[in-house]
Amino acid sequence: MGLPPLTEQERADALRKAVRARAARSAAKVRLKNGEASITDVIDAAALDPALARMKVSDLLEALPGIGKVRATVIMSELGIAPTRRLRGLGVHQRRALAGVATGRPGSDA
């Protein structure tokens, strides 16, 4: 069973919605990188913004200064967070642990 065909207007609306969602996630990552927002700020905002709620936790971590793909993977493994987890799927303890990452590892070169 496939998806019903969309009209041109529906496709255009979906495209605009997708562009807005990508822009919102990108802006959140820039704020993290520049230190204008914390992990907790973004997670809290994700509770209200469905576009941010769909951001992957790995993308959130990689937006922090000094954390790349490898370190993000290690952090997520240590915290017991699946590699495919998105912000909306985080539990209370995982949120707390992620908030501690920013304060406990502020861009160290370990």
Phi and psi restraints in degrees (range 20) as a CNS / XPLOR table:
assign (resid 1 and name C) (resid 2 and name N)
       (resid 2 and name CA) (resid 2 and name C) 1.0 -94.5 20.0 2
assign (resid 2 and name N) (resid 2 and name CA)
       (resid 2 and name C) (resid 3 and name N) 1.0 177.2 20.0 2
assign (resid 2 and name C) (resid 3 and name N)
       (resid 3 and name CA) (resid 3 and name C) 1.0 -76.9 20.0 2
assign (resid 3 and name N) (resid 3 and name CA)
       (resid 3 and name C) (resid 4 and name N) 1.0 147.4 20.0 2
assign (resid 3 and name C) (resid 4 and name N)
       (resid 4 and name CA) (resid 4 and name C) 1.0 -68.2 20.0 2
assign (resid 4 and name N) (resid 4 and name CA)
       (resid 4 and name C) (resid 5 and name N) 1.0 146.9 20.0 2
assign (resid 4 and name C) (resid 5 and name N)
       (resid 5 and name CA) (resid 5 and name C) 1.0 -66.2 20.0 2
assign (resid 5 and name N) (resid 5 and name CA)
       (resid 5 and name C) (resid 6 and name N) 1.0 141.9 20.0 2
assign (resid 5 and name C) (resid 6 and name N)
       (resid 6 and name CA) (resid 6 and name C) 1.0 -98.4 20.0 2
assign (resid 6 and name N) (resid 6 and name CA)
       (resid 6 and name C) (resid 7 and name N) 1.0 148.3 20.0 2
assign (resid 6 and name C) (resid 7 and name N)
       (resid 7 and name CA) (resid 7 and name C) 1.0 -75.1 20.0 2
assign (resid 7 and name N) (resid 7 and name CA)
       (resid 7 and name C) (resid 8 and name N) 1.0 167.3 20.0 2
assign (resid 7 and name C) (resid 8 and name N)
       (resid 8 and name CA) (resid 8 and name C) 1.0 -60.5 20.0 2
assign (resid 8 and name N) (resid 8 and name CA)
       (resid 8 and name C) (resid 9 and name N) 1.0 -38.5 20.0 2
assign (resid 8 and name C) (resid 9 and name N)
       (resid 9 and name CA) (resid 9 and name C) 1.0 -65.2 20.0 2
assign (resid 9 and name N) (resid 9 and name CA)
       (resid 9 and name C) (resid 10 and name N) 1.0 -42.8 20.0 2
assign (resid 9 and name C) (resid 10 and name N)
       (resid 10 and name CA) (resid 10 and name C) 1.0 -64.4 20.0 2
assign (resid 10 and name N) (resid 10 and name CA)
       (resid 10 and name C) (resid 11 and name N) 1.0 -39.8 20.0 2
assign (resid 10 and name C) (resid 11 and name N)
       (resid 11 and name CA) (resid 11 and name C) 1.0 -65.4 20.0 2
assign (resid 11 and name N) (resid 11 and name CA)
       (resid 11 and name C) (resid 12 and name N) 1.0 -41.5 20.0 2
assign (resid 11 and name C) (resid 12 and name N)
       (resid 12 and name CA) (resid 12 and name C) 1.0 -64.5 20.0 2
assign (resid 12 and name N) (resid 12 and name CA)
       (resid 12 and name C) (resid 13 and name N) 1.0 -41.0 20.0 2
assign (resid 12 and name C) (resid 13 and name N)
       (resid 13 and name CA) (resid 13 and name C) 1.0 -64.0 20.0 2
assign (resid 13 and name N) (resid 13 and name CA)
       (resid 13 and name C) (resid 14 and name N) 1.0 -43.1 20.0 2
assign (resid 13 and name C) (resid 14 and name N)
       (resid 14 and name CA) (resid 14 and name C) 1.0 -63.8 20.0 2
assign (resid 14 and name N) (resid 14 and name CA)
       (resid 14 and name C) (resid 15 and name N) 1.0 -39.1 20.0 2
assign (resid 14 and name C) (resid 15 and name N)
       (resid 15 and name CA) (resid 15 and name C) 1.0 -64.5 20.0 2
assign (resid 15 and name N) (resid 15 and name CA)
       (resid 15 and name C) (resid 16 and name N) 1.0 -44.1 20.0 2
assign (resid 15 and name C) (resid 16 and name N)
       (resid 16 and name CA) (resid 16 and name C) 1.0 -62.3 20.0 2
assign (resid 16 and name N) (resid 16 and name CA)
       (resid 16 and name C) (resid 17 and name N) 1.0 -41.1 20.0 2
assign (resid 16 and name C) (resid 17 and name N)
       (resid 17 and name CA) (resid 17 and name C) 1.0 -63.8 20.0 2
assign (resid 17 and name N) (resid 17 and name CA)
       (resid 17 and name C) (resid 18 and name N) 1.0 -41.6 20.0 2
assign (resid 17 and name C) (resid 18 and name N)
       (resid 18 and name CA) (resid 18 and name C) 1.0 -65.5 20.0 2
assign (resid 18 and name N) (resid 18 and name CA)
       (resid 18 and name C) (resid 19 and name N) 1.0 -39.8 20.0 2
assign (resid 18 and name C) (resid 19 and name N)
       (resid 19 and name CA) (resid 19 and name C) 1.0 -64.3 20.0 2
assign (resid 19 and name N) (resid 19 and name CA)
       (resid 19 and name C) (resid 20 and name N) 1.0 -42.6 20.0 2
assign (resid 19 and name C) (resid 20 and name N)
       (resid 20 and name CA) (resid 20 and name C) 1.0 -63.1 20.0 2
assign (resid 20 and name N) (resid 20 and name CA)
       (resid 20 and name C) (resid 21 and name N) 1.0 -40.1 20.0 2
assign (resid 20 and name C) (resid 21 and name N)
       (resid 21 and name CA) (resid 21 and name C) 1.0 -65.2 20.0 2
assign (resid 21 and name N) (resid 21 and name CA)
       (resid 21 and name C) (resid 22 and name N) 1.0 -44.8 20.0 2
assign (resid 21 and name C) (resid 22 and name N)
       (resid 22 and name CA) (resid 22 and name C) 1.0 -63.6 20.0 2
assign (resid 22 and name N) (resid 22 and name CA)
       (resid 22 and name C) (resid 23 and name N) 1.0 -38.3 20.0 2
assign (resid 22 and name C) (resid 23 and name N)
       (resid 23 and name CA) (resid 23 and name C) 1.0 -65.3 20.0 2
assign (resid 23 and name N) (resid 23 and name CA)
       (resid 23 and name C) (resid 24 and name N) 1.0 -40.0 20.0 2
assign (resid 23 and name C) (resid 24 and name N)
       (resid 24 and name CA) (resid 24 and name C) 1.0 -65.0 20.0 2
assign (resid 24 and name N) (resid 24 and name CA)
       (resid 24 and name C) (resid 25 and name N) 1.0 -43.0 20.0 2
assign (resid 24 and name C) (resid 25 and name N)
       (resid 25 and name CA) (resid 25 and name C) 1.0 -66.3 20.0 2
assign (resid 25 and name N) (resid 25 and name CA)
       (resid 25 and name C) (resid 26 and name N) 1.0 -40.2 20.0 2
assign (resid 25 and name C) (resid 26 and name N)
       (resid 26 and name CA) (resid 26 and name C) 1.0 -64.0 20.0 2
assign (resid 26 and name N) (resid 26 and name CA)
       (resid 26 and name C) (resid 27 and name N) 1.0 -42.6 20.0 2
assign (resid 26 and name C) (resid 27 and name N)
       (resid 27 and name CA) (resid 27 and name C) 1.0 -63.6 20.0 2
assign (resid 27 and name N) (resid 27 and name CA)
       (resid 27 and name C) (resid 28 and name N) 1.0 -39.6 20.0 2
assign (resid 27 and name C) (resid 28 and name N)
       (resid 28 and name CA) (resid 28 and name C) 1.0 -63.3 20.0 2
assign (resid 28 and name N) (resid 28 and name CA)
       (resid 28 and name C) (resid 29 and name N) 1.0 -40.9 20.0 2
assign (resid 28 and name C) (resid 29 and name N)
       (resid 29 and name CA) (resid 29 and name C) 1.0 -66.1 20.0 2
assign (resid 29 and name N) (resid 29 and name CA)
       (resid 29 and name C) (resid 30 and name N) 1.0 -38.5 20.0 2
assign (resid 29 and name C) (resid 30 and name N)
       (resid 30 and name CA) (resid 30 and name C) 1.0 -64.8 20.0 2
assign (resid 30 and name N) (resid 30 and name CA)
       (resid 30 and name C) (resid 31 and name N) 1.0 -42.2 20.0 2
assign (resid 30 and name C) (resid 31 and name N)
       (resid 31 and name CA) (resid 31 and name C) 1.0 -62.1 20.0 2
assign (resid 31 and name N) (resid 31 and name CA)
       (resid 31 and name C) (resid 32 and name N) 1.0 -39.3 20.0 2
assign (resid 31 and name C) (resid 32 and name N)
       (resid 32 and name CA) (resid 32 and name C) 1.0 -63.7 20.0 2
assign (resid 32 and name N) (resid 32 and name CA)
       (resid 32 and name C) (resid 33 and name N) 1.0 -47.1 20.0 2
assign (resid 32 and name C) (resid 33 and name N)
       (resid 33 and name CA) (resid 33 and name C) 1.0 -61.5 20.0 2
assign (resid 33 and name N) (resid 33 and name CA)
       (resid 33 and name C) (resid 34 and name N) 1.0 -38.7 20.0 2
assign (resid 33 and name C) (resid 34 and name N)
       (resid 34 and name CA) (resid 34 and name C) 1.0 -84.0 20.0 2
assign (resid 34 and name N) (resid 34 and name CA)
       (resid 34 and name C) (resid 35 and name N) 1.0 -3.8 20.0 2
assign (resid 34 and name C) (resid 35 and name N)
       (resid 35 and name CA) (resid 35 and name C) 1.0 79.5 20.0 2
assign (resid 35 and name N) (resid 35 and name CA)
       (resid 35 and name C) (resid 36 and name N) 1.0 11.9 20.0 2
assign (resid 35 and name C) (resid 36 and name N)
       (resid 36 and name CA) (resid 36 and name C) 1.0 -79.5 20.0 2
assign (resid 36 and name N) (resid 36 and name CA)
       (resid 36 and name C) (resid 37 and name N) 1.0 -16.9 20.0 2
assign (resid 36 and name C) (resid 37 and name N)
       (resid 37 and name CA) (resid 37 and name C) 1.0 -141.6 20.0 2
assign (resid 37 and name N) (resid 37 and name CA)
       (resid 37 and name C) (resid 38 and name N) 1.0 154.7 20.0 2
assign (resid 37 and name C) (resid 38 and name N)
       (resid 38 and name CA) (resid 38 and name C) 1.0 -104.0 20.0 2
assign (resid 38 and name N) (resid 38 and name CA)
       (resid 38 and name C) (resid 39 and name N) 1.0 170.4 20.0 2
assign (resid 38 and name C) (resid 39 and name N)
       (resid 39 and name CA) (resid 39 and name C) 1.0 -57.9 20.0 2
assign (resid 39 and name N) (resid 39 and name CA)
       (resid 39 and name C) (resid 40 and name N) 1.0 -42.4 20.0 2
assign (resid 39 and name C) (resid 40 and name N)
       (resid 40 and name CA) (resid 40 and name C) 1.0 -61.5 20.0 2
assign (resid 40 and name N) (resid 40 and name CA)
       (resid 40 and name C) (resid 41 and name N) 1.0 -40.0 20.0 2
assign (resid 40 and name C) (resid 41 and name N)
       (resid 41 and name CA) (resid 41 and name C) 1.0 -59.6 20.0 2
assign (resid 41 and name N) (resid 41 and name CA)
       (resid 41 and name C) (resid 42 and name N) 1.0 -44.8 20.0 2
assign (resid 41 and name C) (resid 42 and name N)
       (resid 42 and name CA) (resid 42 and name C) 1.0 -69.1 20.0 2
assign (resid 42 and name N) (resid 42 and name CA)
       (resid 42 and name C) (resid 43 and name N) 1.0 -41.5 20.0 2
assign (resid 42 and name C) (resid 43 and name N)
       (resid 43 and name CA) (resid 43 and name C) 1.0 -63.3 20.0 2
assign (resid 43 and name N) (resid 43 and name CA)
       (resid 43 and name C) (resid 44 and name N) 1.0 -41.6 20.0 2
assign (resid 43 and name C) (resid 44 and name N)
       (resid 44 and name CA) (resid 44 and name C) 1.0 -64.1 20.0 2
assign (resid 44 and name N) (resid 44 and name CA)
       (resid 44 and name C) (resid 45 and name N) 1.0 -40.3 20.0 2
assign (resid 44 and name C) (resid 45 and name N)
       (resid 45 and name CA) (resid 45 and name C) 1.0 -65.9 20.0 2
assign (resid 45 and name N) (resid 45 and name CA)
       (resid 45 and name C) (resid 46 and name N) 1.0 -30.9 20.0 2
assign (resid 45 and name C) (resid 46 and name N)
       (resid 46 and name CA) (resid 46 and name C) 1.0 -65.7 20.0 2
assign (resid 46 and name N) (resid 46 and name CA)
       (resid 46 and name C) (resid 47 and name N) 1.0 -24.3 20.0 2
assign (resid 46 and name C) (resid 47 and name N)
       (resid 47 and name CA) (resid 47 and name C) 1.0 -67.1 20.0 2
assign (resid 47 and name N) (resid 47 and name CA)
       (resid 47 and name C) (resid 48 and name N) 1.0 -25.0 20.0 2
assign (resid 47 and name C) (resid 48 and name N)
       (resid 48 and name CA) (resid 48 and name C) 1.0 -104.7 20.0 2
assign (resid 48 and name N) (resid 48 and name CA)
       (resid 48 and name C) (resid 49 and name N) 1.0 -20.4 20.0 2
assign (resid 48 and name C) (resid 49 and name N)
       (resid 49 and name CA) (resid 49 and name C) 1.0 -116.7 20.0 2
assign (resid 49 and name N) (resid 49 and name CA)
       (resid 49 and name C) (resid 50 and name N) 1.0 110.5 20.0 2
assign (resid 49 and name C) (resid 50 and name N)
       (resid 50 and name CA) (resid 50 and name C) 1.0 -59.5 20.0 2
assign (resid 50 and name N) (resid 50 and name CA)
       (resid 50 and name C) (resid 51 and name N) 1.0 -29.3 20.0 2
assign (resid 50 and name C) (resid 51 and name N)
       (resid 51 and name CA) (resid 51 and name C) 1.0 -67.1 20.0 2
assign (resid 51 and name N) (resid 51 and name CA)
       (resid 51 and name C) (resid 52 and name N) 1.0 -43.1 20.0 2
assign (resid 51 and name C) (resid 52 and name N)
       (resid 52 and name CA) (resid 52 and name C) 1.0 -70.4 20.0 2
assign (resid 52 and name N) (resid 52 and name CA)
       (resid 52 and name C) (resid 53 and name N) 1.0 -32.8 20.0 2
assign (resid 52 and name C) (resid 53 and name N)
       (resid 53 and name CA) (resid 53 and name C) 1.0 -61.9 20.0 2
assign (resid 53 and name N) (resid 53 and name CA)
       (resid 53 and name C) (resid 54 and name N) 1.0 -24.4 20.0 2
assign (resid 53 and name C) (resid 54 and name N)
       (resid 54 and name CA) (resid 54 and name C) 1.0 -89.2 20.0 2
assign (resid 54 and name N) (resid 54 and name CA)
       (resid 54 and name C) (resid 55 and name N) 1.0 1.2 20.0 2
assign (resid 54 and name C) (resid 55 and name N)
       (resid 55 and name CA) (resid 55 and name C) 1.0 -71.5 20.0 2
assign (resid 55 and name N) (resid 55 and name CA)
       (resid 55 and name C) (resid 56 and name N) 1.0 137.1 20.0 2
assign (resid 55 and name C) (resid 56 and name N)
       (resid 56 and name CA) (resid 56 and name C) 1.0 -73.2 20.0 2
assign (resid 56 and name N) (resid 56 and name CA)
       (resid 56 and name C) (resid 57 and name N) 1.0 145.2 20.0 2
assign (resid 56 and name C) (resid 57 and name N)
       (resid 57 and name CA) (resid 57 and name C) 1.0 -62.3 20.0 2
assign (resid 57 and name N) (resid 57 and name CA)
       (resid 57 and name C) (resid 58 and name N) 1.0 -36.5 20.0 2
assign (resid 57 and name C) (resid 58 and name N)
       (resid 58 and name CA) (resid 58 and name C) 1.0 -62.7 20.0 2
assign (resid 58 and name N) (resid 58 and name CA)
       (resid 58 and name C) (resid 59 and name N) 1.0 -38.7 20.0 2
assign (resid 58 and name C) (resid 59 and name N)
       (resid 59 and name CA) (resid 59 and name C) 1.0 -64.9 20.0 2
assign (resid 59 and name N) (resid 59 and name CA)
       (resid 59 and name C) (resid 60 and name N) 1.0 -38.1 20.0 2
assign (resid 59 and name C) (resid 60 and name N)
       (resid 60 and name CA) (resid 60 and name C) 1.0 -61.5 20.0 2
assign (resid 60 and name N) (resid 60 and name CA)
       (resid 60 and name C) (resid 61 and name N) 1.0 -47.9 20.0 2
assign (resid 60 and name C) (resid 61 and name N)
       (resid 61 and name CA) (resid 61 and name C) 1.0 -66.4 20.0 2
assign (resid 61 and name N) (resid 61 and name CA)
       (resid 61 and name C) (resid 62 and name N) 1.0 -41.2 20.0 2
assign (resid 61 and name C) (resid 62 and name N)
       (resid 62 and name CA) (resid 62 and name C) 1.0 -66.7 20.0 2
assign (resid 62 and name N) (resid 62 and name CA)
       (resid 62 and name C) (resid 63 and name N) 1.0 -19.0 20.0 2
assign (resid 62 and name C) (resid 63 and name N)
       (resid 63 and name CA) (resid 63 and name C) 1.0 -76.4 20.0 2
assign (resid 63 and name N) (resid 63 and name CA)
       (resid 63 and name C) (resid 64 and name N) 1.0 -16.7 20.0 2
assign (resid 63 and name C) (resid 64 and name N)
       (resid 64 and name CA) (resid 64 and name C) 1.0 -75.3 20.0 2
assign (resid 64 and name N) (resid 64 and name CA)
       (resid 64 and name C) (resid 65 and name N) 1.0 141.9 20.0 2
assign (resid 64 and name C) (resid 65 and name N)
       (resid 65 and name CA) (resid 65 and name C) 1.0 -60.9 20.0 2
assign (resid 65 and name N) (resid 65 and name CA)
       (resid 65 and name C) (resid 66 and name N) 1.0 133.8 20.0 2
assign (resid 65 and name C) (resid 66 and name N)
       (resid 66 and name CA) (resid 66 and name C) 1.0 85.2 20.0 2
assign (resid 66 and name N) (resid 66 and name CA)
       (resid 66 and name C) (resid 67 and name N) 1.0 2.5 20.0 2
assign (resid 66 and name C) (resid 67 and name N)
       (resid 67 and name CA) (resid 67 and name C) 1.0 -119.9 20.0 2
assign (resid 67 and name N) (resid 67 and name CA)
       (resid 67 and name C) (resid 68 and name N) 1.0 119.9 20.0 2
assign (resid 67 and name C) (resid 68 and name N)
       (resid 68 and name CA) (resid 68 and name C) 1.0 -109.0 20.0 2
assign (resid 68 and name N) (resid 68 and name CA)
       (resid 68 and name C) (resid 69 and name N) 1.0 -165.2 20.0 2
assign (resid 68 and name C) (resid 69 and name N)
       (resid 69 and name CA) (resid 69 and name C) 1.0 -60.9 20.0 2
assign (resid 69 and name N) (resid 69 and name CA)
       (resid 69 and name C) (resid 70 and name N) 1.0 -45.5 20.0 2
assign (resid 69 and name C) (resid 70 and name N)
       (resid 70 and name CA) (resid 70 and name C) 1.0 -66.2 20.0 2
assign (resid 70 and name N) (resid 70 and name CA)
       (resid 70 and name C) (resid 71 and name N) 1.0 -49.1 20.0 2
assign (resid 70 and name C) (resid 71 and name N)
       (resid 71 and name CA) (resid 71 and name C) 1.0 -64.8 20.0 2
assign (resid 71 and name N) (resid 71 and name CA)
       (resid 71 and name C) (resid 72 and name N) 1.0 -37.5 20.0 2
assign (resid 71 and name C) (resid 72 and name N)
       (resid 72 and name CA) (resid 72 and name C) 1.0 -62.0 20.0 2
assign (resid 72 and name N) (resid 72 and name CA)
       (resid 72 and name C) (resid 73 and name N) 1.0 -41.3 20.0 2
assign (resid 72 and name C) (resid 73 and name N)
       (resid 73 and name CA) (resid 73 and name C) 1.0 -63.9 20.0 2
assign (resid 73 and name N) (resid 73 and name CA)
       (resid 73 and name C) (resid 74 and name N) 1.0 -42.0 20.0 2
assign (resid 73 and name C) (resid 74 and name N)
       (resid 74 and name CA) (resid 74 and name C) 1.0 -64.6 20.0 2
assign (resid 74 and name N) (resid 74 and name CA)
       (resid 74 and name C) (resid 75 and name N) 1.0 -45.4 20.0 2
assign (resid 74 and name C) (resid 75 and name N)
       (resid 75 and name CA) (resid 75 and name C) 1.0 -60.4 20.0 2
assign (resid 75 and name N) (resid 75 and name CA)
       (resid 75 and name C) (resid 76 and name N) 1.0 -46.5 20.0 2
assign (resid 75 and name C) (resid 76 and name N)
       (resid 76 and name CA) (resid 76 and name C) 1.0 -63.3 20.0 2
assign (resid 76 and name N) (resid 76 and name CA)
       (resid 76 and name C) (resid 77 and name N) 1.0 -38.2 20.0 2
assign (resid 76 and name C) (resid 77 and name N)
       (resid 77 and name CA) (resid 77 and name C) 1.0 -65.0 20.0 2
assign (resid 77 and name N) (resid 77 and name CA)
       (resid 77 and name C) (resid 78 and name N) 1.0 -43.9 20.0 2
assign (resid 77 and name C) (resid 78 and name N)
       (resid 78 and name CA) (resid 78 and name C) 1.0 -62.3 20.0 2
assign (resid 78 and name N) (resid 78 and name CA)
       (resid 78 and name C) (resid 79 and name N) 1.0 -34.6 20.0 2
assign (resid 78 and name C) (resid 79 and name N)
       (resid 79 and name CA) (resid 79 and name C) 1.0 -88.2 20.0 2
assign (resid 79 and name N) (resid 79 and name CA)
       (resid 79 and name C) (resid 80 and name N) 1.0 -4.8 20.0 2
assign (resid 79 and name C) (resid 80 and name N)
       (resid 80 and name CA) (resid 80 and name C) 1.0 73.9 20.0 2
assign (resid 80 and name N) (resid 80 and name CA)
       (resid 80 and name C) (resid 81 and name N) 1.0 33.5 20.0 2
assign (resid 80 and name C) (resid 81 and name N)
       (resid 81 and name CA) (resid 81 and name C) 1.0 -104.9 20.0 2
assign (resid 81 and name N) (resid 81 and name CA)
       (resid 81 and name C) (resid 82 and name N) 1.0 126.8 20.0 2
assign (resid 81 and name C) (resid 82 and name N)
       (resid 82 and name CA) (resid 82 and name C) 1.0 -63.3 20.0 2
assign (resid 82 and name N) (resid 82 and name CA)
       (resid 82 and name C) (resid 83 and name N) 1.0 146.3 20.0 2
assign (resid 82 and name C) (resid 83 and name N)
       (resid 83 and name CA) (resid 83 and name C) 1.0 -61.0 20.0 2
assign (resid 83 and name N) (resid 83 and name CA)
       (resid 83 and name C) (resid 84 and name N) 1.0 -23.9 20.0 2
assign (resid 83 and name C) (resid 84 and name N)
       (resid 84 and name CA) (resid 84 and name C) 1.0 -96.9 20.0 2
assign (resid 84 and name N) (resid 84 and name CA)
       (resid 84 and name C) (resid 85 and name N) 1.0 2.9 20.0 2
assign (resid 84 and name C) (resid 85 and name N)
       (resid 85 and name CA) (resid 85 and name C) 1.0 -65.0 20.0 2
assign (resid 85 and name N) (resid 85 and name CA)
       (resid 85 and name C) (resid 86 and name N) 1.0 140.3 20.0 2
assign (resid 85 and name C) (resid 86 and name N)
       (resid 86 and name CA) (resid 86 and name C) 1.0 -109.1 20.0 2
assign (resid 86 and name N) (resid 86 and name CA)
       (resid 86 and name C) (resid 87 and name N) 1.0 164.3 20.0 2
assign (resid 86 and name C) (resid 87 and name N)
       (resid 87 and name CA) (resid 87 and name C) 1.0 -57.6 20.0 2
assign (resid 87 and name N) (resid 87 and name CA)
       (resid 87 and name C) (resid 88 and name N) 1.0 -38.1 20.0 2
assign (resid 87 and name C) (resid 88 and name N)
       (resid 88 and name CA) (resid 88 and name C) 1.0 -66.4 20.0 2
assign (resid 88 and name N) (resid 88 and name CA)
       (resid 88 and name C) (resid 89 and name N) 1.0 -19.5 20.0 2
assign (resid 88 and name C) (resid 89 and name N)
       (resid 89 and name CA) (resid 89 and name C) 1.0 -94.6 20.0 2
assign (resid 89 and name N) (resid 89 and name CA)
       (resid 89 and name C) (resid 90 and name N) 1.0 5.4 20.0 2
assign (resid 89 and name C) (resid 90 and name N)
       (resid 90 and name CA) (resid 90 and name C) 1.0 -77.9 20.0 2
assign (resid 90 and name N) (resid 90 and name CA)
       (resid 90 and name C) (resid 91 and name N) 1.0 141.2 20.0 2
assign (resid 90 and name C) (resid 91 and name N)
       (resid 91 and name CA) (resid 91 and name C) 1.0 -86.3 20.0 2
assign (resid 91 and name N) (resid 91 and name CA)
       (resid 91 and name C) (resid 92 and name N) 1.0 173.4 20.0 2
assign (resid 91 and name C) (resid 92 and name N)
       (resid 92 and name CA) (resid 92 and name C) 1.0 -60.5 20.0 2
assign (resid 92 and name N) (resid 92 and name CA)
       (resid 92 and name C) (resid 93 and name N) 1.0 -45.0 20.0 2
assign (resid 92 and name C) (resid 93 and name N)
       (resid 93 and name CA) (resid 93 and name C) 1.0 -67.9 20.0 2
assign (resid 93 and name N) (resid 93 and name CA)
       (resid 93 and name C) (resid 94 and name N) 1.0 -36.8 20.0 2
assign (resid 93 and name C) (resid 94 and name N)
       (resid 94 and name CA) (resid 94 and name C) 1.0 -66.7 20.0 2
assign (resid 94 and name N) (resid 94 and name CA)
       (resid 94 and name C) (resid 95 and name N) 1.0 -38.8 20.0 2
assign (resid 94 and name C) (resid 95 and name N)
       (resid 95 and name CA) (resid 95 and name C) 1.0 -61.8 20.0 2
assign (resid 95 and name N) (resid 95 and name CA)
       (resid 95 and name C) (resid 96 and name N) 1.0 -45.1 20.0 2
assign (resid 95 and name C) (resid 96 and name N)
       (resid 96 and name CA) (resid 96 and name C) 1.0 -62.2 20.0 2
assign (resid 96 and name N) (resid 96 and name CA)
       (resid 96 and name C) (resid 97 and name N) 1.0 -43.1 20.0 2
assign (resid 96 and name C) (resid 97 and name N)
       (resid 97 and name CA) (resid 97 and name C) 1.0 -63.6 20.0 2
assign (resid 97 and name N) (resid 97 and name CA)
       (resid 97 and name C) (resid 98 and name N) 1.0 -40.2 20.0 2
assign (resid 97 and name C) (resid 98 and name N)
       (resid 98 and name CA) (resid 98 and name C) 1.0 -65.5 20.0 2
assign (resid 98 and name N) (resid 98 and name CA)
       (resid 98 and name C) (resid 99 and name N) 1.0 -37.5 20.0 2
assign (resid 98 and name C) (resid 99 and name N)
       (resid 99 and name CA) (resid 99 and name C) 1.0 -62.8 20.0 2
assign (resid 99 and name N) (resid 99 and name CA)
       (resid 99 and name C) (resid 100 and name N) 1.0 -35.1 20.0 2
assign (resid 99 and name C) (resid 100 and name N)
       (resid 100 and name CA) (resid 100 and name C) 1.0 -71.1 20.0 2
assign (resid 100 and name N) (resid 100 and name CA)
       (resid 100 and name C) (resid 101 and name N) 1.0 -24.9 20.0 2
assign (resid 100 and name C) (resid 101 and name N)
       (resid 101 and name CA) (resid 101 and name C) 1.0 -61.1 20.0 2
assign (resid 101 and name N) (resid 101 and name CA)
       (resid 101 and name C) (resid 102 and name N) 1.0 -44.7 20.0 2
assign (resid 101 and name C) (resid 102 and name N)
       (resid 102 and name CA) (resid 102 and name C) 1.0 -66.2 20.0 2
assign (resid 102 and name N) (resid 102 and name CA)
       (resid 102 and name C) (resid 103 and name N) 1.0 -36.6 20.0 2
assign (resid 102 and name C) (resid 103 and name N)
       (resid 103 and name CA) (resid 103 and name C) 1.0 -84.6 20.0 2
assign (resid 103 and name N) (resid 103 and name CA)
       (resid 103 and name C) (resid 104 and name N) 1.0 -29.8 20.0 2
assign (resid 103 and name C) (resid 104 and name N)
       (resid 104 and name CA) (resid 104 and name C) 1.0 -86.0 20.0 2
assign (resid 104 and name N) (resid 104 and name CA)
       (resid 104 and name C) (resid 105 and name N) 1.0 -21.1 20.0 2
assign (resid 104 and name C) (resid 105 and name N)
       (resid 105 and name CA) (resid 105 and name C) 1.0 -136.9 20.0 2
assign (resid 105 and name N) (resid 105 and name CA)
       (resid 105 and name C) (resid 106 and name N) 1.0 65.9 20.0 2
assign (resid 105 and name C) (resid 106 and name N)
       (resid 106 and name CA) (resid 106 and name C) 1.0 -76.5 20.0 2
assign (resid 106 and name N) (resid 106 and name CA)
       (resid 106 and name C) (resid 107 and name N) 1.0 69.3 20.0 2
assign (resid 106 and name C) (resid 107 and name N)
       (resid 107 and name CA) (resid 107 and name C) 1.0 75.6 20.0 2
assign (resid 107 and name N) (resid 107 and name CA)
       (resid 107 and name C) (resid 108 and name N) 1.0 30.6 20.0 2
assign (resid 107 and name C) (resid 108 and name N)
       (resid 108 and name CA) (resid 108 and name C) 1.0 -73.2 20.0 2
assign (resid 108 and name N) (resid 108 and name CA)
       (resid 108 and name C) (resid 109 and name N) 1.0 155.5 20.0 2
assign (resid 108 and name C) (resid 109 and name N)
       (resid 109 and name CA) (resid 109 and name C) 1.0 -101.6 20.0 2
assign (resid 109 and name N) (resid 109 and name CA)
       (resid 109 and name C) (resid 110 and name N) 1.0 55.6 20.0 2
